[in-house]
Amino acid sequence: MEIGGRLFVVTGAGNGIGREVAFLLLARGARVAAVSRGAAGLERTAELAGPGAALSTHVVDVADRAAVAALPAAVEAAHGIPADGIINVAGIIHRFAKISDLSMEEIEHVVDVDLWGTVNMTKAFLAGLMARPSASIVNFGSMGALIPFPGQGAYGASKGGVHLFTETLLAELRDTSIQVSLVMPGAVATNILGGSGVDAPRGLTFEAAAKFGYRPMKATTAARRVVRGIERGRFRILVGADARIFDGLRRVLPGGAIRLIAWIVAPILGFR
C-alpha cells in the first residue's frame, strides 16, 4: 500500500511500537491520528514529532466503545479527510498468574483492551475504509497466541481472538479495496509492563534473558518491519526471530512446543 498522502489512525501511539510506527508513517509523507488512553504519552509523541507535523492526538481508551465510535468523525475533523487505515497496536498484559488465580475482573480487563479494543476500532472505521479507493487494517497479535505462555493465559487467549478475527477480515474483505495485515511481534523493548501495571518475575526480565545472549528487539526496528510489511501488502508480518521460531514450532510440533515452553517457564514462575 502506498503510504504517502494517506491518513492512518494508530492506537497505542503514546509510547513504544505505536509511537515509532507513527513517526515512520510521518517520515513517509502520511498523516497520523495518534490514539492513546494516556494524555501525557500523546503529548510526548507530539513533542517528539515536532511543530508542523501532520499529527493529531486523541485521548481515547479503545475499550470504551462509545468513545471509539466517535473517533472517525474526530479524526476527519482534525485532518479534513477520512482515515485510509487503522493500525491497532494498543495492548496490555496481566500479572503473571495461572488462570485459576486470576480474578474475572483481571481477565475481563485484558480482553476488553486487547480483543474488544481491536473489534471496537475495526467496527468504528470499517464502513469508512470500505469507501476509500484503497485502505488498510493492521491488527497486532502476539507470539503468545501462537504457543501458550504460562502465566499469561488470558492475554494469549485475547490475542488468539485477534488472530482469528483478523483472518476472518481477510476472508470477508478479499474482494474489497481493504488490505488486511496481522502483526505477530516477539519480545520488543517497550514499556508494556509499566503500561499494564505489571511486574515481571525476576527470571523473565530482559536483564535475566540478556545473561543468555537474548535481547529484545528495539521498538524502532519493530516499527520498521511493520511499516515495510504494510507497504508490501503482507498479511502476516512476523516481527523478530523469536516470533518466527514460535510460528515454526507451532506448525511442526504443536503439542511438543506447548510442553517445551511450559517446561521452561513454569519453574521460573513457581508453578507446579
Rosetta blueprint (number, residue, H / E / L):
1 M L
2 E L
3 I L
4 G L
5 G L
6 R L
7 L E
8 F E
9 V E
10 V E
11 T E
12 G L
13 A L
14 G L
15 N L
16 G H
17 I H
18 G H
19 R H
20 E H
21 V H
22 A H
23 F H
24 L H
25 L H
26 L H
27 A H
28 R L
29 G L
30 A L
31 R E
32 V E
33 A E
34 A E
35 V E
36 S E
37 R L
38 G L
39 A H
40 A H
41 G H
42 L H
43 E H
44 R H
45 T H
46 A H
47 E H
48 L H
49 A H
50 G L
51 P L
52 G L
53 A L
54 A L
55 L E
56 S E
57 T E
58 H E
59 V E
60 V L
61 D L
62 V L
63 A L
64 D L
65 R H
66 A H
67 A H
68 V H
69 A H
70 A L
71 L H
72 P H
73 A H
74 A H
75 V H
76 E H
77 A H
78 A H
79 H H
80 G L
81 I L
82 P L
83 A L
84 D L
85 G E
86 I E
87 I E
88 N E
89 V L
90 A L
91 G L
92 I L
93 I L
94 H L
95 R L
96 F L
97 A L
98 K L
99 I H
100 S H
101 D H
102 L L
103 S L
104 M H
105 E H
106 E H
107 I H
108 E H
109 H H
110 V H
111 V H
112 D H
113 V H
114 D H
115 L H
116 W H
117 G H
118 T H
119 V H
120 N H
121 M H
122 T H
123 K H
124 A H
125 F H
126 L H
127 A H
128 G H
129 L H
130 M H
131 A L
132 R L
133 P L
134 S L
135 A E
136 S E
137 I E
138 V E
139 N E
140 F E
141 G L
142 S L
143 M H
144 G H
145 A H
146 L L
147 I L
148 P L
149 F L
150 P L
151 G L
152 Q L
153 G H
154 A H
155 Y H
156 G H
157 A H
158 S H
159 K H
160 G H
161 G H
162 V H
163 H H
164 L H
165 F H
166 T H
167 E H
168 T H
169 L H
170 L H
171 A H
172 E H
173 L L
174 R L
175 D L
176 T L
177 S L
178 I E
179 Q E
180 V E
181 S E
182 L E
183 V E
184 M E
185 P E
186 G L
187 A L
188 V E
189 A E
190 T L
191 N L
192 I H
193 L H
194 G H
195 G H
196 S H
197 G L
198 V L
199 D L
200 A L
201 P L
202 R H
203 G H
204 L H
205 T L
206 F H
207 E H
208 A H
209 A H
210 A H
211 K L
212 F L
213 G L
214 Y L
215 R L
216 P L
217 M E
218 K E
219 A H
220 T H
221 T H
222 A H
223 A H
224 R H
225 R H
226 V H
227 V H
228 R H
229 G H
230 I H
231 E H
232 R L
233 G L
234 R L
235 F L
236 R E
237 I E
238 L E
239 V E
240 G L
241 A H
242 D H
243 A H
244 R H
245 I H
246 F H
247 D H
248 G H
249 L H
250 R H
251 R H
252 V H
253 L L
254 P H
255 G H
256 G H
257 A H
258 I H
259 R H
260 L H
261 I H
262 A H
263 W H
264 I H
265 V H
266 A H
267 P H
268 I H
269 L H
270 G L
271 F L
272 R L
